[in-house]
Amino acid sequence: MTIMNTEIFNLLGLSPREIEIYKALLFLGASSIRTIADKSGVNRGSTYESLKEMQQKGIVTYQPKGKRRLFAPVDPDILLQLAEERRQGLDRAMEELKQSIIPELQHLKPDFNAANVSFYEGDDGIEHVLKDILITVANSDADSYSVFSSKPIRKHLYRPFPNFTNQRIQRGITVRAIAIGDGGEDALLSERKWIKTEGKVDAAYIAIYPPKCAIISLASENYPTAVVIDSAEVAGAQKIIFDTLWRLL
């Protein structure tokens, strides 16, 4: 059994123990608990408990035969039915989360507190912020965001997430970028304007993706850090500044 197949079984709600028992049953056919336990390598008590769970999931049936209790596997096609049920359940959950649960939970939050500001560091932290940009924008009505980006940070920004631009394009997300200093690469679904500067430019990247703003910079020895502010008011003010400057350039 490959790792990928094991992961698929897990997605269907089947534990590793249940997988081994199901495989043993497919090989044996209708069998007693003792025989199933011997074949699967699972102790008898755990086998019995697992078989009861598997009956409820619909992949094992119980066949009384006199005083003996025999268990038999349902045809493997049942796994497709389990997958379909899981998919339908997730679709319903997604819809309910969007329509009612998340809006209700959002109302529980105060207008602004320390929990609205998150700090991240290192490549893992920057990757999390970049993924948050894609997820937040994809779930918004705008399908677009804006950034200020300086030249010194660009080679560090996408190091932990080199497929960021490809994923952005695949999601149909557009971006407007104001580049501070020279450089910057053109890409699909993007527009870019430049601010000419003289002298040294610090490494900085500001993403405006309402209701959030992310500020990414470099600490000593090019160590990346980020601050994410989850505030519609702050993001709205930053967007006004960006839009005004964009029109002037």
C-alpha positions in Angstrom: 0.0 0.0 0.0 1.6 3.3 -1.1 1.7 6.4 1.0 -0.6 8.1 -1.4 -3.2 5.4 -1.1 -3.0 5.5 2.7 -3.6 9.2 2.6 -6.7 8.7 0.4 -8.1 6.2 2.8 -7.5 8.7 5.6 -9.4 11.3 3.7 -12.3 8.9 3.5 -12.3 8.7 7.3 -10.6 5.3 7.6 -7.9 4.8 10.2 -4.7 2.8 9.4 -6.0 0.0 11.6 -9.3 -0.1 9.6 -7.4 -0.2 6.4 -5.5 -3.3 7.4 -8.6 -5.0 8.6 -10.5 -4.2 5.4 -7.6 -5.5 3.3 -7.6 -8.7 5.4 -11.3 -9.1 4.8 -11.0 -8.6 1.1 -8.4 -11.4 1.1 -10.4 -13.7 3.5 -14.0 -13.1 2.7 -16.5 -13.6 5.5 -14.5 -14.5 8.5 -14.5 -14.7 12.3 -13.0 -12.0 14.5 -10.1 -14.3 15.4 -9.3 -15.0 11.8 -9.5 -11.4 10.8 -7.3 -10.4 13.8 -4.6 -13.0 12.8 -4.6 -11.9 9.2 -4.5 -8.2 9.8 -2.1 -8.2 12.7 -4.5 -6.3 14.9 -5.3 -7.6 18.4 -8.7 -9.2 18.8 -10.2 -6.5 21.0 -9.2 -3.7 18.7 -10.3 -5.7 15.7 -13.8 -6.1 17.2 -14.1 -2.4 18.0 -12.9 -1.4 14.5 -15.3 -3.8 12.9 -18.2 -2.1 14.7 -17.0 1.3 13.5 -16.6 -0.1 9.9 -20.1 -1.4 10.0 -21.4 2.1 10.7 -19.3 3.4 7.9 -20.9 0.9 5.5 -17.7 -1.0 4.4 -18.3 -4.1 6.5 -21.3 -6.3 6.9 -22.3 -8.7 9.7 -23.3 -12.2 8.8 -24.7 -14.4 11.6 -23.9 -18.1 11.1 -25.3 -20.2 13.9 -23.6 -19.1 17.0 -20.7 -17.7 15.1 -20.3 -14.1 14.1 -18.8 -13.5 10.7 -17.8 -10.2 9.1 -17.5 -9.6 5.4 -16.2 -6.7 3.3 -18.5 -4.6 1.1 -17.2 -4.4 -2.5 -14.5 -1.7 -2.9 -16.8 0.3 -5.1 -18.3 1.5 -1.8 -15.2 3.7 -1.4 -16.4 5.9 -4.3 -19.7 6.4 -2.4 -17.8 7.4 0.7 -15.7 9.9 -1.3 -18.9 11.4 -2.8 -20.5 11.7 0.6 -17.4 13.4 1.9 -17.4 15.8 -1.0 -21.0 16.7 -0.6 -20.5 17.2 3.1 -17.5 19.5 2.5 -19.5 21.5 -0.1 -22.3 22.0 2.4 -19.8 22.9 5.1 -18.1 25.5 2.7 -21.4 27.1 1.9 -22.5 27.3 5.5 -19.2 28.7 6.6 -19.4 31.4 4.0 -23.1 32.2 4.4 -23.5 32.1 8.2 -20.8 30.7 10.5 -17.9 32.9 9.5 -20.0 36.1 9.5 -21.4 35.2 12.9 -18.0 34.6 14.3 -16.7 37.8 12.8 -19.3 39.8 14.8 -17.8 38.4 18.0 -14.5 40.2 17.3 -13.9 43.7 18.8 -13.4 46.5 16.3 -9.7 46.3 16.9 -7.3 44.8 19.4 -3.9 43.2 19.6 -5.2 40.0 18.0 -5.7 42.0 14.8 -1.9 42.3 14.4 0.2 39.2 13.6 3.9 39.0 13.4 5.9 36.5 11.3 9.6 35.9 10.6 11.8 33.8 8.5 11.0 32.1 5.2 8.2 30.1 6.7 6.6 33.2 8.0 6.8 35.0 4.6 5.4 32.0 2.8 2.4 32.1 5.2 1.8 35.8 4.5 2.0 35.3 0.7 -0.4 32.4 0.9 -2.7 34.6 3.1 -2.7 37.2 0.3 -3.9 34.7 -2.3 -6.5 33.1 0.0 -7.9 36.4 1.2 -8.1 38.0 -2.3 -9.5 34.8 -3.8 -12.4 34.9 -1.3 -13.1 38.6 -1.8 -15.2 40.3 -4.4 -12.3 42.3 -5.8 -10.0 39.6 -7.1 -7.1 42.1 -7.0 -4.7 43.7 -4.6 -2.0 46.4 -4.6 1.6 46.5 -3.5 4.5 48.9 -2.9 7.8 47.1 -3.5 11.4 48.2 -3.3 14.2 46.7 -5.3 16.3 45.3 -2.4 13.6 43.0 -1.1 12.6 41.4 -4.4 15.2 38.6 -4.5 14.2 37.6 -0.9 10.4 37.9 -1.2 9.5 34.9 -3.2 12.4 32.7 -2.1 10.2 30.5 0.1 7.3 30.5 -2.4 8.7 30.5 -5.9 5.3 29.5 -7.5 3.5 32.5 -6.0 3.1 34.4 -9.3 1.9 31.2 -11.1 -0.6 30.5 -8.4 -1.8 34.1 -8.5 -2.4 33.9 -12.3 -4.1 30.5 -12.0 -6.6 32.0 -9.5 -7.2 35.0 -11.8 -5.9 37.5 -9.3 -4.7 40.9 -10.7 -2.1 43.1 -9.0 -1.0 46.7 -9.3 2.5 47.4 -8.2 4.3 50.6 -7.5 8.0 49.9 -7.7 10.2 52.0 -5.5 13.4 52.3 -7.5 14.4 50.3 -10.6 13.5 46.8 -11.6 10.5 44.6 -11.3 9.4 41.9 -13.7 6.3 42.1 -15.9 3.8 39.2 -15.5 0.3 38.3 -16.6 -2.6 40.1 -14.8 -0.3 42.7 -13.4 0.4 46.4 -13.9 3.4 48.3 -12.7 4.4 51.9 -12.2 7.7 53.3 -10.8 8.8 55.9 -8.3 12.2 57.2 -9.2 14.5 57.6 -6.1 18.0 58.8 -5.4 20.4 57.2 -3.0 19.9 54.0 -1.0 16.4 52.4 -0.9 15.5 50.2 2.1 14.1 46.8 1.6 10.3 47.0 2.0 7.1 45.4 0.6 3.6 46.6 1.5 0.7 44.5 0.3 -2.8 46.0 0.5 -5.5 43.4 0.3 -8.6 44.6 2.2 -9.4 44.0 5.0 -5.7 43.4 5.5 -2.3 45.0 5.0 1.0 43.2 5.1 4.4 44.8 5.7 7.5 42.8 4.9 11.0 44.0 5.5 14.5 42.6 6.1 16.2 42.6 9.5 19.9 42.1 10.0 21.6 39.6 7.7 18.7 39.7 5.3 16.4 37.9 7.7 12.8 38.5 6.6 10.1 39.7 9.0 6.4 40.6 8.4 3.5 42.3 10.2 -0.1 41.7 9.1 -2.8 44.1 10.2 -6.3 42.8 9.9 -8.3 46.0 9.9 -10.7 47.2 7.2 -10.1 50.8 8.3 -6.3 50.6 8.0 -6.4 48.7 4.7 -9.0 51.2 3.4 -6.7 54.2 4.2 -3.7 52.5 2.7 -5.7 51.8 -0.5 -6.7 55.5 -0.8 -3.1 56.5 -0.5 -2.1 53.9 -3.1 -4.9 54.8 -5.6 -4.1 58.5 -5.3 -0.4 57.9 -6.0 -1.2 55.5 -8.8 -3.3 58.1 -10.6 -0.5 60.7 -10.3 2.3 58.5 -11.7 
